[in-house]
């Protein structure tokens, strides 16, 4: 045997031993990939060894070539086996960390509850949307014009004192009712229209079992040709029946600057009458303020206190319970 073949054989056997040891010691798939490139890549060690085969005689080339292929296949086989083993180990480790013990008790996450105020608002909106009304919205910080003047409140009208308004330093005020939304909506839309407005209102009210300084109000109104008080009464009757079922209801004559004629609506609650709603035909002056001709159009409007309706629906004896955030109370709903 010539020296050249002996040298190549030695190099191939040494490379095989080194590759086997390195592959066995590899702990990651990245390590295996680096070994594959280092031994079997275009510029790897096997290519360098085979680069010397051009100096061999024709008789020695087949034998050295066969040995080189044997070494290559051996290294490739060990690389594949190592890759399979490391991938399996990786999956096992992942399964171990993500194992779900189906015998363990579940984690209880209590669901939240809808507050009685939100619940009654959602119910009322559903009723009026079902009657074909559009949901409208308006600002809580309002100007005197939209809160009073456009609603037919004269500058010295005693009704302004009745509202007991909270004024701001810049001359604006906290709205005392959601009727401001009625004016804004009618200014932006032409009859026929039906809308319901929801939101917070603010008054300097003495807090007791049935009154609060900050409360929620819903107002519904409709404008069209030939609307009468009978339409208003029928709408209120349908609304209260949808909300409470059969319940005693009465209308009492009343006064509001923005409606004429006007009425208060009471429902029987804990053996006595509770005022829940004010209503009436929209005053012609209010129609004029938004550009409607009162000789052609008429309409009705009604406003109701959300908290009082919630008290009737859930038989709550004190309005202050709705704001106390007492879980013993709220978890009943």
C-alpha positions, 0 to 999 in steps of 0.5 A: 500500500502506498503512503497516500492511501494509508494517509487518507484511510487514517484521516477518514477513520480519525474523522469517523471517531471524532464525529461519533464522539461529537455527535454523541456529546451534542445536546441541542439541535443547533449543535447537531446542525453545526456538526453536519455542516462541519463534517458533511458540508461543501467545505466540511472535513470530508470534502477536504479529505476527499480532495486528495483522492486525485493523487491516488492511483486508479487501483486505490480510488475505488477502495478509498471512495467506498471507505469515504462513502461508508464514513459519510453514511455512518456520520449521516445516520448518527446525525439523524439518530441524534436529531430524532432523539433530541426532538423527542426529548424536547417534546417530552420536556414540553409535555412535562411542563404543560401537563394538565392534571384532569384530577385537579379541581378547577379554578373558580372565577365568579362572574360579575353581575349587572347592577340594578341600575344598568339592568333596568336601563338595558331593559327600558332601551330594549322596550323602546327600541322594540317600539321603533325608537332611536337611542340618542345621547347628549352632554352632561355639562350643558349650556343654559340654552339647551337645559332651560331656554330652548325648553321654554324656561323664562329667565325668571321662571320659578321652575329654574328654582325648582330644578335647584341647578348646579352651576359651574364657574364658566356659566355652564351647568350640570344638566338637571334632566335629559331634556337637553338631548331632546332639543339637540336631537330635534335640531339635527333631525326632521320629523317624523321622529321617535327617540329615547335618551339616557344619562346622568342628571344632577340637582341640589337634592336632599338625599333620602330614601327616594331622592339622590343628588346624582341620578339617572334619567330616561326621556322618550319623545316623538314628533309627527303630524296629528300626535295626541295625548292619547298616543302618549298615554298609550305609549306609557301604558305599553311601556309600563306593562312591558316592564312590570306587567299589570300594575296600578298606574295613575295620571295626575295633572301637573306642570312643566315649562316644556310640555302643555298639557302635562301630567305626573305618572304614579305606580303603586309601590309598597301600598302607596303611590310612587311618582316615576314619570313626568310627561306631556305634549311638547309645548309649541314654543319648544317646537318653534325653538328647533325650527318645527312648525307647531301648526303642522307638527305635534309631539309628546315627551316623558322623563322617568327616573331610572332609580325609582323604576329599579326600586319598584322592579326589585322592591328596594326600600331605599334608593341609597342602597343602589350607590352603597357598593355593598356586595351583600346587597348587589349579589342579590341581583 
